[in-house]
């Protein structure tokens, strides 16, 4: 497959797919078995692997890893409120307090898991930490990120993409392996059909395969897309939450 798409275009594809997925959750709440929302959710599975992939790529391209990490966590906090507000589980302001209503899963957005995924990758690439300590830290991060959307699976996918950089086959296999675990849990704990739908993440692989390793030719557009990729996530969720509250 020809590598014809830069990161800007692939990120836009991810944003569009994510929007379609989230609109489906809003318009067809719950685990609908109608064909339209199922197709919309399948399209939406493209997004998470692409987000994980570019968080890992960012690790290797950023000029300041500490600022990059801080930025992800800042947007994870901001996105928490937008995510909960747009969620079907939103009841009142107390819903913003994790675990207040006794639930375990989906307590916050995928941004939390992505931010911790970057920390995982930093730990894995550290030359100062011994392997045993690295393993312990990664396990602890899995526990910390578990209650978020996509659970610790998104963190592990960031780790898989980063530690297997340059080997797309290995990246894809590890990503599919981790999501398969998520799919099985989803199948038995939440909904069988939607557990199977999670495996549609494989559709992201051909998209990632087209990545040419570049951003774009216009520095201004590159900067705009960079920040839009962060800002759009909480903003569109907040808008969905506002529309839902009005309706």
C-alpha positions as CSV (number, residue, x, y, z in Angstrom):
1,X,0.0,0.0,0.0
2,X,1.3,3.4,-1.0
3,X,2.2,5.8,1.9
4,X,0.3,8.8,0.6
5,X,-1.3,10.4,3.7
6,X,0.4,12.8,6.1
7,X,-0.5,12.9,9.8
8,X,-2.8,15.9,9.3
9,X,-5.1,14.0,7.0
10,X,-5.0,10.8,9.1
11,X,-5.9,12.8,12.2
12,X,-8.8,14.4,10.3
13,X,-10.0,10.9,9.4
14,X,-9.9,10.0,13.0
15,X,-11.8,13.1,14.1
16,X,-14.5,12.4,11.5
17,X,-14.8,8.8,12.6
18,X,-15.0,9.7,16.2
19,X,-17.7,12.3,15.6
20,X,-19.8,9.7,13.7
21,X,-19.4,7.3,16.6
22,X,-20.3,9.8,19.3
23,X,-23.3,11.0,17.4
24,X,-24.5,7.4,17.2
25,X,-24.2,7.1,21.0
26,X,-26.2,10.3,21.4
27,X,-28.9,9.6,18.8
28,X,-29.2,5.9,19.5
29,X,-28.4,5.5,23.2
30,X,-27.6,2.2,24.7
31,X,-26.6,-0.9,22.7
32,X,-28.8,-0.4,19.7
33,X,-29.1,-3.3,17.2
34,X,-30.3,-1.1,14.4
35,X,-28.1,-1.2,11.3
36,X,-27.4,2.5,11.1
37,X,-25.9,2.9,14.6
38,X,-24.0,-0.3,14.2
39,X,-22.3,0.9,11.0
40,X,-21.6,4.3,12.7
41,X,-20.0,2.5,15.7
42,X,-17.9,0.3,13.4
43,X,-16.6,3.4,11.6
44,X,-15.8,4.9,15.0
45,X,-13.5,2.0,15.9
46,X,-11.0,3.5,13.5
47,X,-10.3,6.4,15.9
48,X,-8.7,4.9,19.0
49,X,-5.9,3.1,17.3
50,X,-5.0,6.2,15.3
51,X,-5.0,8.3,18.5
52,X,-2.7,5.7,20.2
53,X,-0.4,5.6,17.2
54,X,0.1,9.3,17.1
55,X,0.6,9.6,20.8
56,X,3.4,7.1,20.4
57,X,4.8,9.0,17.4
58,X,4.7,12.2,19.4
59,X,7.0,10.5,21.9
60,X,9.7,10.3,19.2
61,X,9.1,13.6,17.6
62,X,8.4,16.0,20.5
63,X,11.1,18.6,21.4
64,X,10.1,18.5,25.1
65,X,8.7,15.2,26.4
66,X,7.8,16.8,29.7
67,X,5.6,19.5,28.1
68,X,4.1,16.9,25.9
69,X,3.2,14.7,28.8
70,X,1.8,17.7,30.8
71,X,-0.3,18.7,27.8
72,X,-1.9,15.3,27.5
73,X,-2.8,15.3,31.2
74,X,-4.2,18.8,31.1
75,X,-6.5,17.9,28.2
76,X,-7.4,14.6,30.0
77,X,-8.7,16.7,33.0
78,X,-10.6,19.0,30.7
79,X,-12.0,16.2,28.7
80,X,-13.2,14.4,31.8
81,X,-15.9,17.0,32.4
82,X,-17.0,17.0,28.7
83,X,-17.0,13.2,28.6
84,X,-19.1,12.8,31.7
85,X,-21.5,15.6,30.6
86,X,-22.1,13.9,27.2
87,X,-22.4,10.5,28.8
88,X,-25.8,8.7,29.0
89,X,-24.8,8.1,32.7
90,X,-24.8,11.8,33.5
91,X,-27.2,12.5,36.3
92,X,-26.1,15.7,38.1
93,X,-22.9,17.5,39.1
94,X,-21.9,14.7,41.4
95,X,-21.5,12.6,38.2
96,X,-18.2,14.4,37.7
97,X,-16.8,12.8,40.8
98,X,-15.3,9.4,39.8
99,X,-17.0,6.4,41.3
100,X,-19.6,8.5,43.1
101,X,-22.4,6.4,41.8
102,X,-20.6,3.2,42.3
103,X,-19.7,2.4,38.7
104,X,-16.2,1.1,37.8
105,X,-16.0,1.4,34.0
106,X,-16.1,4.5,31.8
107,X,-15.4,6.9,34.7
108,X,-13.5,9.3,32.5
109,X,-12.4,9.8,28.9
110,X,-9.9,8.0,26.7
111,X,-7.6,11.0,27.1
112,X,-6.7,9.7,30.6
113,X,-5.7,6.4,29.2
114,X,-3.7,8.0,26.4
115,X,-1.8,10.2,28.7
116,X,-0.9,7.3,30.9
117,X,0.1,5.4,27.8
118,X,2.7,8.0,27.1
119,X,4.0,7.6,30.6
120,X,4.1,3.8,29.9
121,X,6.2,4.4,26.9
122,X,8.5,6.7,28.8
123,X,9.0,4.0,31.4
124,X,9.6,1.3,28.8
125,X,12.3,3.5,27.1
126,X,14.0,4.6,30.3
127,X,17.6,3.6,30.7
128,X,17.6,4.4,34.4
129,X,14.9,1.9,35.5
130,X,15.5,-1.8,35.9
131,X,13.2,-4.2,34.0
132,X,11.4,-5.5,37.1
133,X,10.6,-1.9,38.2
134,X,9.4,-1.1,34.7
135,X,7.0,-4.1,34.8
136,X,5.6,-3.0,38.2
137,X,5.1,0.6,37.1
138,X,3.3,-0.5,33.9
139,X,1.0,-2.8,35.9
140,X,0.2,0.1,38.3
141,X,-0.5,2.3,35.3
142,X,-3.0,-0.3,34.0
143,X,-4.8,-0.1,37.3
144,X,-4.9,3.7,37.2
145,X,-6.1,3.9,33.7
146,X,-8.5,0.9,33.9
147,X,-11.7,3.0,34.8
148,X,-11.4,5.2,31.7
149,X,-13.0,4.8,28.3
150,X,-11.1,2.1,26.4
151,X,-9.7,1.2,29.9
152,X,-6.0,0.4,30.1
153,X,-6.1,-1.0,26.6
154,X,-5.5,2.4,25.0
155,X,-2.4,2.8,27.3
156,X,-1.1,-0.6,26.3
157,X,-1.7,0.2,22.6
158,X,0.3,3.3,22.9
159,X,3.1,1.2,24.5
160,X,2.8,-1.4,21.7
161,X,3.0,1.2,18.9
162,X,5.9,2.9,20.5
163,X,8.0,-0.2,21.4
164,X,7.5,-1.7,18.0
165,X,8.0,1.5,16.0
166,X,9.0,0.7,12.4
167,X,7.4,-2.7,12.5
168,X,3.8,-2.2,11.5
169,X,3.0,-5.9,11.5
170,X,4.1,-6.2,15.2
171,X,2.3,-3.0,16.0
172,X,-0.9,-4.2,14.5
173,X,-0.7,-7.7,16.1
174,X,-0.1,-6.3,19.6
175,X,-2.9,-3.8,19.1
176,X,-5.3,-6.5,18.0
177,X,-4.2,-8.7,20.9
178,X,-4.9,-6.0,23.5
179,X,-8.2,-5.0,21.9
180,X,-9.3,-8.7,21.7
181,X,-8.9,-8.8,25.5
182,X,-11.1,-5.6,25.8
183,X,-13.6,-7.2,23.3
184,X,-13.9,-10.3,25.4
185,X,-14.5,-8.3,28.6
186,X,-17.0,-6.2,26.7
187,X,-18.7,-9.3,25.3
188,X,-19.3,-10.9,28.7
189,X,-19.7,-7.8,31.0
190,X,-21.6,-5.3,28.8
191,X,-23.0,-6.4,25.5
192,X,-22.2,-9.3,23.2
193,X,-22.7,-7.6,19.9
194,X,-20.8,-4.5,20.9
195,X,-18.0,-6.7,22.2
196,X,-17.6,-8.0,18.7
197,X,-17.8,-4.5,17.2
198,X,-14.7,-3.5,19.2
199,X,-12.7,-5.7,16.9
200,X,-13.4,-3.3,14.0
201,X,-10.3,-1.5,15.1
202,X,-8.6,-3.6,12.4
203,X,-10.0,-1.1,10.0
204,X,-7.5,1.4,11.4
205,X,-4.5,-0.6,10.2
206,X,-4.9,0.1,6.4
207,X,-5.3,3.8,7.3
208,X,-2.1,3.8,9.4
209,X,-0.3,1.9,6.6
210,X,-0.8,5.0,4.4
211,X,1.1,7.2,6.8
212,X,4.1,8.7,5.0
213,X,5.9,9.9,8.2
214,X,5.3,13.6,7.5
215,X,3.0,16.2,8.8
216,X,2.2,18.8,6.1
217,X,4.0,21.4,4.0
218,X,2.4,24.5,5.7
219,X,3.7,25.1,9.2
220,X,0.6,27.1,10.1
221,X,-1.8,24.3,9.1
222,X,0.4,21.9,11.0
223,X,0.1,23.9,14.2
224,X,-3.6,24.3,13.7
225,X,-4.2,20.6,13.3
226,X,-2.0,19.8,16.3
227,X,-4.1,21.9,18.6
228,X,-7.4,21.1,16.9
229,X,-6.7,17.4,17.5
230,X,-6.6,18.2,21.3
231,X,-9.3,20.8,21.5
232,X,-11.9,19.2,19.3
233,X,-12.3,16.2,21.6
234,X,-13.7,18.0,24.6
235,X,-15.5,20.7,22.6
236,X,-17.5,18.3,20.5
237,X,-18.4,16.2,23.6
238,X,-19.6,19.3,25.4
239,X,-21.7,20.3,22.4
240,X,-23.3,16.8,22.4
241,X,-24.0,17.2,26.1
242,X,-25.6,20.6,25.6
243,X,-27.8,19.3,22.7
244,X,-28.9,16.3,24.8
245,X,-29.8,18.5,27.8
246,X,-31.8,20.8,25.6
247,X,-33.7,18.0,23.9
